[in-house]
Amino acid sequence: MADKIRVLVVDDSALVRQLVSQILASDPGIEVVATAPDPYVARDKIMELKPDVMTLDVEMPRMDGLTFLEKVMKGRPMPVVMCSSLTEAGCAETLRALELGAVDYIAKPKSDVRDLLPQLRAEVISKVKAAAGARMSRVGAPRTPAKPIAATAALRIGATERVICVGASTGGTEALKEFLTAFPAEAPSVVVVQHMPEKFTQAFAGRLNEVCQVRVKEAQDRDRCLPGRVLIAPGAFHMKVVKDGAGCIVRIVDEPPINHHKPSVDVMFDSCAQALGARAVGVIMTGMGDDGANGMLRMRQAGARTLAQAEASCVVFGMPKVAIERGGVEQVLPLDQLAGRALELAAQPLSALAG
């Protein structure tokens, strides 16, 4: 049997430490080697026990989680899963943690913390396992912001006809930043599903809007897909692209999770296959699981051009891998080439896209 994943649980709440430890210990592939009430104790435990993964609370006394995370990533880089509150401040801190090098995060329930056990068991276990296999060279790596690609006359024409449809999960917040900062202001409409809970997507969209040439916003029901606009699916809702006259709009719907996700990439990709056909360019990026793989196949069958992020540039090569295996992916490219290729495809005449 493979070695167990050895986890250090860091949280100032004794109850949360106990509950997270119980959740993790219930999986035969995970061993909680220690817990710590603050970063100072955690630092000693890391040096002594050399755990494979650490879960880390954002808000703690003596030293906050972000400061500690930054020190860990400089001194002994390791996979870290943050535990964050579903508040505006918690969202901002979590996004900063992902920039600093955290692999993923768990949003604590808003209600009594005892709900943590039944509500989060599958999420906590799956995210810790994914973190253990994360490509740390891709996590928190300082990157020079991409220079926006120059808009050609063909792209400006394509921008009125095409929609670029993107799905991502673990590692996706930083990958999407790199992808979208390469887009010129005149880029085609972009629709994005990034697996995130409610509140986080609004903060994420705002952060992207500050650094991108394109306008980025959390999608609202009936928002129009327009050139130069990026619509991020809101957490806790699905987003569908539907025809509306000569163009298209998004519908934000409250339906059951698909592939354990809400928003789901498959839901959006399926709608894009139906509403857009050859007018769509599909892109699937870093993330665990298989959400989006079937939808991308349906997009390709409907005439869309489809791209996947290559393994070496993914934090977790899950979603792209399955999409490739199921035949939905036309071309596999490293992250730094995805934006350029997506824009090239969007600039091609529709007759070429249908081929």
C-alpha positions in Angstrom: 0.0 0.0 0.0 1.2 3.5 -0.8 2.4 5.7 2.0 -0.3 7.7 3.7 -0.4 11.5 3.2 0.9 13.1 6.3 -1.0 16.2 7.3 -0.4 19.0 9.9 -3.6 20.8 11.0 -3.1 24.4 12.1 -6.0 26.4 13.6 -6.4 28.4 16.8 -9.8 26.8 17.5 -9.4 23.5 19.4 -12.8 22.4 18.1 -11.9 23.0 14.5 -8.6 21.2 14.9 -10.4 18.3 16.3 -13.1 18.2 13.6 -10.7 18.6 10.7 -8.4 15.9 12.2 -11.4 13.6 12.5 -12.4 14.2 8.9 -8.9 13.5 7.6 -8.3 10.5 9.9 -11.5 8.9 8.5 -9.8 8.4 5.2 -7.4 5.4 5.2 -5.0 7.2 2.9 -4.4 10.1 5.3 -2.6 10.4 8.6 -2.8 13.5 10.8 0.7 13.6 12.2 0.1 16.7 14.5 -2.1 19.7 15.2 -1.0 23.3 16.1 -2.8 26.2 17.7 -0.6 28.9 16.1 2.2 29.4 13.5 4.9 29.2 16.1 4.0 25.7 17.2 3.3 24.8 13.6 6.8 25.9 12.6 8.4 23.5 15.1 6.1 20.7 14.0 7.0 21.3 10.3 10.7 21.1 11.2 10.3 18.0 13.4 7.7 16.0 11.3 8.1 17.2 7.7 4.4 16.7 6.8 3.3 16.3 3.2 0.4 18.8 3.5 -0.6 21.6 5.9 -4.1 22.9 6.5 -3.8 26.5 7.7 -6.4 28.9 9.2 -6.3 32.4 7.7 -7.1 34.2 11.0 -4.9 33.4 14.0 -3.4 35.1 17.0 0.3 35.9 17.4 0.9 35.6 13.6 -1.8 35.6 10.9 -2.0 32.8 8.4 -0.9 34.9 5.4 2.3 36.0 7.1 3.1 32.5 8.1 2.3 31.1 4.7 4.7 33.6 3.1 7.5 32.5 5.5 6.8 28.8 4.8 6.9 29.3 1.0 10.2 31.0 1.3 11.8 28.6 3.8 10.3 25.2 3.2 7.7 25.2 0.3 5.0 22.7 0.8 1.4 22.1 -0.3 -0.9 24.2 1.9 -4.8 24.2 2.0 -6.2 27.4 3.6 -9.3 27.4 5.8 -11.2 30.6 5.3 -14.4 32.3 6.5 -17.1 33.1 3.9 -16.7 36.9 4.5 -15.6 39.7 2.3 -12.3 39.9 4.2 -11.9 36.1 4.2 -12.3 36.1 0.4 -9.7 38.7 -0.1 -7.2 37.0 2.2 -7.8 33.6 0.6 -7.1 35.1 -2.9 -3.9 36.6 -1.5 -3.0 33.2 0.0 -3.4 31.6 -3.5 -1.1 34.3 -4.9 1.5 33.5 -2.1 1.5 29.8 -2.9 -1.4 28.0 -1.2 -2.7 25.2 -3.4 -6.3 25.5 -2.5 -8.7 26.5 0.3 -11.7 25.3 2.3 -14.5 27.7 3.1 -15.7 27.2 6.6 -19.5 26.9 7.0 -21.3 30.1 8.0 -23.4 28.2 10.6 -22.3 26.3 13.8 -18.8 24.9 13.2 -20.2 21.4 14.2 -21.6 21.4 10.6 -18.1 21.1 9.4 -18.0 17.3 9.7 -20.9 16.3 7.5 -20.8 19.3 5.2 -17.1 19.4 4.3 -15.9 15.8 4.6 -15.6 15.0 0.9 -14.3 18.5 0.1 -11.6 18.5 2.8 -10.3 15.0 1.9 -10.3 15.5 -1.8 -8.5 18.9 -1.6 -5.9 17.6 0.8 -5.3 14.6 -1.6 -5.1 16.9 -4.6 -2.7 19.2 -2.7 -0.4 16.3 -1.9 0.0 15.7 -5.6 0.2 19.3 -6.6 3.1 20.5 -8.8 4.7 22.9 -6.3 6.9 24.4 -9.1 3.7 25.9 -10.5 2.3 27.1 -7.1 3.1 30.7 -6.1 5.8 31.0 -8.8 6.5 34.7 -9.5 5.4 35.5 -13.0 5.9 38.5 -15.1 2.4 39.8 -16.1 1.6 39.0 -19.7 1.7 41.9 -22.1 -1.7 42.0 -23.9 -1.6 40.5 -27.4 -2.1 43.1 -30.1 -5.6 43.0 -31.6 -5.6 42.4 -35.3 -8.4 43.4 -37.8 -9.4 39.7 -38.0 -9.6 39.4 -34.2 -11.8 42.5 -34.0 -14.2 40.9 -36.5 -14.0 37.6 -34.6 -14.7 39.4 -31.4 -18.2 40.2 -32.5 -18.9 36.6 -33.5 -17.0 34.4 -31.1 -17.2 33.5 -27.4 -14.2 32.0 -25.6 -15.4 29.5 -22.9 -13.1 28.6 -20.0 -13.3 26.1 -17.2 -10.8 25.8 -14.3 -10.5 24.5 -10.7 -7.5 23.9 -8.4 -4.7 26.3 -9.4 -7.1 28.2 -11.7 -7.2 31.6 -10.0 -3.5 32.3 -10.8 -3.7 30.5 -14.2 -6.7 32.5 -15.2 -4.9 35.7 -14.2 -2.0 34.8 -16.5 -4.4 33.8 -19.3 -6.7 36.9 -19.2 -3.9 39.5 -18.7 -2.8 38.5 -22.2 -6.1 39.5 -23.8 -6.4 42.9 -25.5 -9.3 45.2 -24.7 -10.8 44.3 -28.1 -10.8 40.5 -27.3 -13.9 38.4 -27.9 -16.4 37.8 -25.1 -15.2 35.3 -22.5 -17.3 33.2 -20.1 -15.5 31.5 -17.2 -16.4 28.8 -14.6 -13.8 28.7 -11.8 -14.9 26.4 -9.0 -15.5 28.8 -6.1 -18.1 29.3 -3.4 -20.4 32.3 -3.1 -18.8 35.6 -2.3 -15.4 34.4 -3.6 -16.3 34.9 -7.2 -17.1 38.6 -6.8 -13.8 39.3 -5.1 -12.0 37.2 -7.7 -13.6 39.1 -10.6 -12.8 42.4 -9.0 -9.1 41.4 -8.6 -8.9 40.3 -12.2 -10.6 43.5 -13.4 -7.8 45.5 -11.8 -5.0 43.8 -13.8 -6.7 43.0 -17.1 -7.3 45.1 -20.3 -10.6 43.4 -20.7 -13.5 44.2 -18.3 -14.1 41.4 -15.8 -17.2 41.0 -13.7 -19.2 38.4 -11.7 -22.0 37.4 -14.1 -25.6 38.4 -13.4 -28.6 36.8 -14.9 -29.2 38.0 -18.5 -25.7 39.7 -18.8 -24.9 40.0 -22.5 -21.8 38.4 -23.9 -19.9 41.3 -25.4 -16.4 41.9 -26.9 -14.0 43.0 -24.3 -16.1 41.5 -21.4 -15.3 38.5 -19.2 -18.2 37.0 -17.2 -17.3 34.9 -14.2 -19.9 32.4 -13.0 -21.1 33.3 -9.5 -20.4 30.8 -6.7 -23.3 28.6 -5.7 -25.1 29.0 -9.1 -24.7 27.5 -12.6 -24.1 29.7 -15.6 -25.5 28.8 -19.1 -24.9 30.6 -22.4 -28.1 31.0 -24.4 -28.9 32.6 -27.8 -30.5 36.1 -27.6 -31.3 37.6 -31.0 -28.1 37.8 -33.1 -25.9 37.5 -29.9 -26.1 35.6 -26.7 -26.6 36.2 -23.0 -25.9 34.2 -19.8 -28.5 32.7 -17.6 -27.7 32.2 -13.9 -29.7 29.3 -12.6 -30.1 27.6 -9.2 -30.1 23.9 -10.0 -28.5 20.9 -8.3 -24.7 20.5 -8.4 -23.2 18.6 -11.3 -20.0 16.5 -10.7 -20.3 17.8 -7.1 -19.8 21.4 -8.4 -21.9 24.5 -8.5 -21.0 26.3 -10.7 -20.1 23.4 -13.0 -17.9 23.6 -16.1 -20.0 20.8 -17.8 -23.2 22.9 -17.4 -21.6 25.9 -19.1 -19.8 23.9 -21.8 -23.0 21.9 -22.6 -24.9 25.2 -23.1 -22.1 26.6 -25.2 -22.2 23.5 -27.5 -25.9 24.1 -28.0 -26.0 27.9 -28.3 -22.7 28.6 -30.0 -21.6 25.5 -31.9 -18.6 26.6 -34.1 -18.7 30.1 -32.7 -17.2 28.8 -29.5 -13.5 28.3 -28.5 -13.3 26.0 -25.4 -10.4 26.1 -23.0 -10.0 23.7 -20.0 -7.4 24.5 -17.4 -5.7 23.2 -14.2 -8.0 21.4 -11.7 -8.8 18.2 -10.0 -11.6 15.9 -11.1 -13.3 15.6 -14.4 -15.8 18.5 -14.5 -15.9 19.9 -18.1 -14.6 16.8 -19.8 -17.9 15.6 -21.2 -19.0 19.2 -22.0 -15.8 19.9 -23.9 -16.4 16.7 -26.0 -19.9 18.0 -26.9 -18.5 21.4 -27.8 -16.0 19.8 -30.1 -18.7 17.6 -31.7 -20.7 20.8 -32.2 -17.9 22.4 -34.2 -16.0 24.4 -31.5 -12.3 24.5 -31.4 -10.9 23.2 -28.1 -7.7 23.6 -26.1 -6.4 22.1 -22.9 -3.6 23.2 -20.5 -0.5 21.0 -20.7 0.4 18.9 -17.7 3.7 20.6 -16.9 2.0 24.0 -16.5 -0.9 22.7 -14.4 -1.0 22.7 -10.6 -3.2 19.7 -10.7 -3.5 17.8 -14.1 -7.0 16.4 -13.5 -9.7 18.1 -15.6 -7.5 18.6 -18.7 -6.2 15.0 -18.5 -9.8 13.6 -18.5 -10.9 15.9 -21.2 -8.0 14.8 -23.4 -8.7 11.1 -22.6 -12.4 11.5 -23.6 -11.5 13.0 -27.0 -12.8 16.5 -26.4 -9.5 18.3 -26.8 -8.1 19.3 -30.2 -4.8 20.8 -29.0 -2.7 20.8 -25.7 -0.6 23.8 -24.9 1.4 25.2 -22.0 -0.3 28.0 -20.0 1.8 30.8 -21.6 0.6 29.8 -25.1 -3.1 29.2 -24.4 -4.2 32.9 -24.7 -2.5 33.5 -27.9 -3.9 30.3 -29.5 -7.4 31.0 -28.2 -7.3 34.4 -29.8 -5.9 33.0 -33.1 -8.8 30.6 -33.3 -11.3 33.3 -32.5 -9.8 35.4 -35.3 -10.4 32.7 -37.9 -13.3 32.9 -40.3 -16.3 30.8 -39.2 -15.9 28.5 -42.2 -12.4 27.5 -40.9 -13.8 27.0 -37.4 -16.4 24.6 -38.6 -13.8 22.3 -40.2 
